[in-house]
Amino acid sequence: MTISRAFIKASVPHGRVILWTTLAAILLAPAFAMQMTEAVRWGGEDFLAAALLLGGTGLGIEAAARMPRSPLGRLFAGCGVVAVCAILWAQAAVGIV
């Protein structure tokens, strides 16, 4: 039994794979950095917080890509989601607010 390309393309859009793979790579970057240097010291709670933030960002980007009808609306909604993620990440890291 073979799975056709049309079925794979219809079931998992290419953009979703790129989105979630990128977010997973961002989450794994500190784990690799911890193996290379002593300057990066994350605990389980740090990885949990980052996973929740990145997962929420991924869900927000998916919602932003589906809900607005116009391409410009999708762009602005996606930029807003990424901006909120960046602000929350910076706040958690160094306390900017």
N, C-alpha and C positions, 0 to 999 in steps of 0.2 A: 504494500500500500504506500503510495507516494502522496505527498502533500504538494498541491500546486502552488506556484508562485502567487497567483491571484488570491488564494486563500490566505497565505501568509501576509501579503500586503494589505488585505482587507481587515485581518484580525488584529494586527499590530502596526499602526502607522510608524513610518520611519522616524519621524520627529520625536515620538514618545521614547523610542529606544535611545536616541541620542540624549534626550533630556535626562532620563533616569541613569544612564551610564555616566554622564557628566557629574551628576549629583553624587553618585557612589564614589567616583574618583576623588571628588572634593573631600568626601568623608574619610577616604582611605589615606589621603595625603599626610595627615598628622601621624598616623600609625607607621607609615614608612619613615617619616622624619624622626620619630622616636627611636628607630633602629640606627639612625645615622649620627645623631647628636644628643648630647645631654640637655640641650637648651629647651627641647620640647618635652614637656611632661604632662600628658593628659591622663586622667583617670577615667573610670567607667562612666561617671556622671557627665564628664565633658563630652564623651562620644555620644551618650544618650541625648544630651541637649543639642548637639550638632545634628544628630539624626532626626530629631523632632523638628528642628528649624528647617533643615533641608527638605525633609518630607513634606512639611507644610508649604514650603516654597514650590516644590514640584506640583503639588495639588493645586496651588494657586495659579501657577503658570498654565496648567491644563485647563482650569476653569476660565482663565483669561483668554485662552485660545478658542474656546467653544462658545462662550456666552455672547460677547458683543458681535453684532452683525457686520459692522464695517471693519475693514483691515486696519484703519487708523485707530479705531476703538480697541481692537485687539492689541495693537502695539502699545498704546498708552496703558492699558490694563496690565500687560506683561511687564512694562517698565516700572509700574507702580509696585507690583509684587516683588520684583528684584530689588527695588529701592528699600522697601520695608525690610526685606531679608538682610540687606547690607547694614541698615541702621541697627537692627536687633543684634546682628553679629558683632558689630563694633561696640555696642553698648555692653554686651556680655563680656567682650574681651578686655576693654579698657575703661568703660564707663564714660562715654562722651556726653551724655545728657545729665 
